[in-house]
């Protein structure tokens, strides 16, 4: 049985070079426990914004404008064959390039994330 080890990120259909450690927030709802003096009362729900995060690798052929978008899609593909798509996505925050290792941390948020395979 294979365990997920590698992730491919596709931004608007184009695979991008990313470092190890990309992650996806797959839930539209966040549940938080509620405590009372008598013990656990239950839980409450709040809307959660689905997201995909990673660190892009900047090279001489990297087009950072291609990841600074709104109303796009981000595909989170695992090496175990499971894939999710973040729809109606946008770049959250700003792009920041560091000189040491050419790293560009990115976070994409969207309206929905769904498993497609």
N, C-alpha and C positions, 0 to 999 in steps of 0.2 A: 504494500500500500504506500503510495507516494504522498508525502506531506508537502504543502505549498512552501516553496523556497524562493522562487523568482516571480517578479511581477513585470508585466509590460503595460505601459501607459500609452494610450492612443488619444491624442487631442484632435478633435474634429477629423478623425479618420487617419491621422498621421502618427506613426509610432515615434515617440521621443526618447532620447537617451536619459535614463534616470538611474540614480544610485539605489543601492539596496535599502530597503526599509519603507517603501511606499505603503500607504495605508488608506483604507476606505471606511467611512462611517456609513454603514448599511441600513440604518434605522431612521424612519420618519418620526418616531416617537421615543421620548426619553422618560423612563419611569424612575421615580424616586420614592423610597420608603418613607412612611410617616409614622413616627413614634408617639405614643401617648404614655401617661404615667402608669397605665395598666399593661403596657407591652406594645406590640406592633399593631397599629390601627389599620394598616393597608398600604396602599401606594397612590401616588397621583401621577398624572401624565402631563407632559408638556411637548409642544411641537419641537422637533429636532431638525436641523438643516442637514441633509445628506451632503457628504463631501468626500473628496479624494485629495490626499496630500502626498507630496514627494519632493525630492531634490533633483532638479534637472542638472545635467552636465553641460556646461557651456564650452563650445569649440568654435573654430573659425567659420563653420557652416551653420551655426545655430541661429535661427531667426526668432528672437524673443517676442517680436510683434505677433507671432502666430499663437502664443499662449496668453496674450493680453486681449481677451475677448469677452463678449457677453452673448447669451443665447446660442451656445454651442453644445458639444457633447464630449464627455471624457469616458473612455473605456478602460476598465480595470480588469486585466486579464491575468489569470494565474497559470503557472506551469502545470497545474493539475487539471486544467481544462475548464475551470469555472470562470465566467465572465459576467461583470456587472457594467451597466451603462448609466452614467450620471447625465440626466437630460436637462435641457434649458439651463445649462451651466454657465458660470462666469468665473473669472479670476477674482478671488477674494484677496483684498489687501493690495500690496504693491510688489513689483518685481525688484529684487535686490541681488546683484551679482557680486560675488566675492572673488578676489584674485587668487586666493589659495585654493587650488583645485577646481576653479571655475564652477562653483556651486551656485545654483539659483533655487532657493526654496519656493515652492508654489503650493497654494491651496485653492482648489476649485470647489465651489458650492453650487447646488442646483435645486430644482424643485422636486425631483424624484430620482431615486436610484433603483434599478431593477435588474434582477438576475436574468440573463438571456441565454446562458448555457451552463 
